[in-house]
Amino acid sequence: MHIVLMVTATAAPLVVVSTYIPIAIGSGGGVSTPLLYALTTLVLLCFAVGFAQMAKRVTSTGAFYTFTTQGLGRSIGLAAGFLILVAYCMIVAAVSGGFGYFGSALLSRYFGVEVTWYWFAIAGLAAMFAISYFKVTLTARVLSVLLILEVLVVAIVCVFTIGKGGVSGQMAEAFDPTELAAAPAIGIGFFLAFWSWIGFETTAIYGEETKDPRETVPRATYIAVITLGVFYTVAAYAAVIAFGADAPEQANALVGDYFFVAADNYTWHVVRVAMDFLVVSGFFASVFAWQNNASRYLYSLGRDRVLPRALGRTHPEHKSPHVALGTQTVVAITTVAIFAAIGADPLLELGTWLGIFCTIAVIAVQLLVCFSVVGYFNKIGRQTRGDYLKTLAAPVLGATGQIIIMGLLLKNLTFLAGADVLVVKLMPLYAAVIFVAAVVYARWLKRNSPDRYASIGQLHDEP
């Protein structure tokens, strides 16, 4: 359950419900948004099947990095590792933008205290390092209180909205496939639904810190995908019926206030106030989880001697990757400071632009993982029909989904970024450069340092 909590924190459910779902209703799936979230759940379950089979045999903090190495070789594995590492380091800074923005607004609105967003964000990152210094169990305890409240308040809004029948009764058409033709832009709706799940590989990242990873990681993966899928689908349905047929129009008009207005309309004002506070705690939990994910990739690459060896050290008492945590915190604070120095908007530029780059990178690596599952089981063999379904058919379906979502992302880059600027258009190139540079580095290691090359993506019997 600690791992499931970390996945939920990464997903930031209240942030998804208050931000992504309204955008999907207004500019993507329209009233069919609940159906899109339900279909996305099925696609990700296909990916999760192969992922879980790999996790039963390969236990590593490197997760995607190690999986790809085992299935596609060291050069591609290192490229996947570098790409996901950069993505995770940058997404810590990206989500910190939202944390700083909403935290600063909260202090001003309720306490009359004016703190610039970047100072709030930097203070939060420093506090997260202090807590993350200890083992994941302490991290999970801190997150659990915030997440339970966050999920509870969304559940209250959903129960009351659906229970009261929304503005004009229940809407069966929200799950009618024939209504998809009337959606504003189904591609954007599907992308936003996929975006809501970014980071669920957290289940494998913490495998080495569990008692029985071969059972725990697959179980946690299925629980995370299914529970988040049900949660998002119900929340999307509640959000649609809250405004009925006018939902797309209202979503475009209200955007970030959409779900908050629904809370005011169907519950009590105290719920709205609680949501104002819990959005901040939700961002905090999300940054917290991403910070731990990124640091564990630094740790894994350091342990394999691909990056400086010091990154691969663990604390003698708490067993946390404290050097990697400190390094990642410095990177995040520096990134936030750079964006602050150039006067960037914490949501529209720091939060959105970096977030899009990270999503491109993560989807590309998830696609590689699908191929890795096939490649790995081609090597070790399959014995039953179930093996073929789980390690061939399911990964192929998962790869198809990743390809589709990557196409939707690239097609709608400027819309999602909210700006038609060169720095956004070149984001696929940034990811490609990182990937190619890592492959070149791996080939260099093979020629000049064979022992370090051999350590890429290796399996470790002990954490």
Secondary structure in CASP SS format (residue, H / E / C, confidence):
PFRMAT SS
TARGET T0000
AUTHOR 0000-0000-0000
METHOD secondary structure of the structure
MODEL  1
M C 1.00
H H 1.00
I H 1.00
V H 1.00
L H 1.00
M H 1.00
V H 1.00
T H 1.00
A H 1.00
T H 1.00
A H 1.00
A C 1.00
P H 1.00
L H 1.00
V H 1.00
V H 1.00
V H 1.00
S H 1.00
T H 1.00
Y H 1.00
I H 1.00
P H 1.00
I H 1.00
A H 1.00
I H 1.00
G H 1.00
S H 1.00
G C 1.00
G C 1.00
G H 1.00
V H 1.00
S H 1.00
T H 1.00
P H 1.00
L H 1.00
L H 1.00
Y H 1.00
A H 1.00
L H 1.00
T H 1.00
T H 1.00
L H 1.00
V H 1.00
L H 1.00
L H 1.00
C H 1.00
F H 1.00
A H 1.00
V H 1.00
G H 1.00
F H 1.00
A H 1.00
Q H 1.00
M H 1.00
A H 1.00
K H 1.00
R H 1.00
V C 1.00
T C 1.00
S C 1.00
T C 1.00
G C 1.00
A C 1.00
F H 1.00
Y H 1.00
T H 1.00
F H 1.00
T H 1.00
T H 1.00
Q H 1.00
G H 1.00
L H 1.00
G C 1.00
R H 1.00
S H 1.00
I H 1.00
G H 1.00
L H 1.00
A H 1.00
A H 1.00
G H 1.00
F H 1.00
L H 1.00
I H 1.00
L H 1.00
V H 1.00
A H 1.00
Y H 1.00
C H 1.00
M H 1.00
I H 1.00
V H 1.00
A H 1.00
A H 1.00
V H 1.00
S H 1.00
G H 1.00
G H 1.00
F H 1.00
G H 1.00
Y H 1.00
F H 1.00
G H 1.00
S H 1.00
A H 1.00
L H 1.00
L H 1.00
S H 1.00
R H 1.00
Y H 1.00
F H 1.00
G C 1.00
V C 1.00
E C 1.00
V C 1.00
T C 1.00
W H 1.00
Y H 1.00
W H 1.00
F H 1.00
A H 1.00
I H 1.00
A H 1.00
G H 1.00
L H 1.00
A H 1.00
A H 1.00
M H 1.00
F H 1.00
A H 1.00
I H 1.00
S H 1.00
Y C 1.00
F C 1.00
K C 1.00
V H 1.00
T H 1.00
L H 1.00
T H 1.00
A H 1.00
R H 1.00
V H 1.00
L H 1.00
S H 1.00
V H 1.00
L H 1.00
L H 1.00
I H 1.00
L H 1.00
E H 1.00
V H 1.00
L H 1.00
V H 1.00
V H 1.00
A H 1.00
I H 1.00
V H 1.00
C H 1.00
V H 1.00
F H 1.00
T H 1.00
I H 1.00
G H 1.00
K C 1.00
G C 1.00
G C 1.00
V C 1.00
S C 1.00
G C 1.00
Q C 1.00
M C 1.00
A H 1.00
E H 1.00
A H 1.00
F H 1.00
D C 1.00
P H 1.00
T H 1.00
E H 1.00
L H 1.00
A H 1.00
A H 1.00
A C 1.00
P C 1.00
A C 1.00
I H 1.00
G H 1.00
I H 1.00
G H 1.00
F H 1.00
F H 1.00
L H 1.00
A H 1.00
F H 1.00
W H 1.00
S C 1.00
W C 1.00
I C 1.00
G C 1.00
F C 1.00
E C 1.00
T H 1.00
T H 1.00
A H 1.00
I H 1.00
Y C 1.00
G H 1.00
E H 1.00
E H 1.00
T C 1.00
K C 1.00
D C 1.00
P H 1.00
R H 1.00
E H 1.00
T H 1.00
V H 1.00
P H 1.00
R H 1.00
A H 1.00
T H 1.00
Y H 1.00
I H 1.00
A H 1.00
V H 1.00
I H 1.00
T H 1.00
L H 1.00
G H 1.00
V H 1.00
F H 1.00
Y H 1.00
T H 1.00
V H 1.00
A H 1.00
A H 1.00
Y H 1.00
A H 1.00
A H 1.00
V H 1.00
I H 1.00
A C 1.00
F C 1.00
G H 1.00
A H 1.00
D H 1.00
A H 1.00
P H 1.00
E H 1.00
Q H 1.00
A H 1.00
N H 1.00
A H 1.00
L H 1.00
V H 1.00
G H 1.00
D H 1.00
Y H 1.00
F H 1.00
F H 1.00
V H 1.00
A H 1.00
A H 1.00
D H 1.00
N H 1.00
Y H 1.00
T C 1.00
W C 1.00
H H 1.00
V H 1.00
V H 1.00
R H 1.00
V H 1.00
A H 1.00
M H 1.00
D H 1.00
F H 1.00
L H 1.00
V H 1.00
V H 1.00
S H 1.00
G H 1.00
F H 1.00
F H 1.00
A H 1.00
S H 1.00
V H 1.00
F H 1.00
A H 1.00
W H 1.00
Q H 1.00
N H 1.00
N H 1.00
A H 1.00
S H 1.00
R H 1.00
Y H 1.00
L H 1.00
Y H 1.00
S H 1.00
L H 1.00
G H 1.00
R H 1.00
D C 1.00
R C 1.00
V C 1.00
L C 1.00
P C 1.00
R H 1.00
A H 1.00
L H 1.00
G H 1.00
R C 1.00
T C 1.00
H C 1.00
P C 1.00
E C 1.00
H C 1.00
K C 1.00
S C 1.00
P C 1.00
H H 1.00
V H 1.00
A H 1.00
L H 1.00
G H 1.00
T H 1.00
Q H 1.00
T H 1.00
V H 1.00
V H 1.00
A H 1.00
I H 1.00
T H 1.00
T H 1.00
V H 1.00
A H 1.00
I H 1.00
F H 1.00
A H 1.00
A H 1.00
I C 1.00
G C 1.00
A C 1.00
D C 1.00
P H 1.00
L H 1.00
L H 1.00
E H 1.00
L H 1.00
G H 1.00
T H 1.00
W H 1.00
L H 1.00
G H 1.00
I H 1.00
F H 1.00
C H 1.00
T H 1.00
I H 1.00
A H 1.00
V H 1.00
I H 1.00
A H 1.00
V H 1.00
Q H 1.00
L H 1.00
L H 1.00
V H 1.00
C H 1.00
F H 1.00
S H 1.00
V H 1.00
V H 1.00
G H 1.00
Y H 1.00
F H 1.00
N H 1.00
K H 1.00
I H 1.00
G C 1.00
R C 1.00
Q C 1.00
T C 1.00
R H 1.00
G H 1.00
D H 1.00
Y H 1.00
L H 1.00
K H 1.00
T H 1.00
L H 1.00
A H 1.00
A H 1.00
P H 1.00
V H 1.00
L H 1.00
G H 1.00
A H 1.00
T H 1.00
G H 1.00
Q H 1.00
I H 1.00
I H 1.00
I H 1.00
M H 1.00
G H 1.00
L H 1.00
L H 1.00
L H 1.00
K H 1.00
N C 1.00
L H 1.00
T H 1.00
F H 1.00
L H 1.00
A H 1.00
G C 1.00
A C 1.00
D C 1.00
V C 1.00
L H 1.00
V H 1.00
V H 1.00
K H 1.00
L C 1.00
M H 1.00
P H 1.00
L H 1.00
Y H 1.00
A H 1.00
A H 1.00
V H 1.00
I H 1.00
F H 1.00
V H 1.00
A H 1.00
A H 1.00
V H 1.00
V H 1.00
Y H 1.00
A H 1.00
R H 1.00
W H 1.00
L H 1.00
K H 1.00
R H 1.00
N H 1.00
S C 1.00
P H 1.00
D H 1.00
R H 1.00
Y H 1.00
A H 1.00
S C 1.00
I C 1.00
G C 1.00
Q C 1.00
L C 1.00
H C 1.00
D C 1.00
E C 1.00
P C 1.00
END
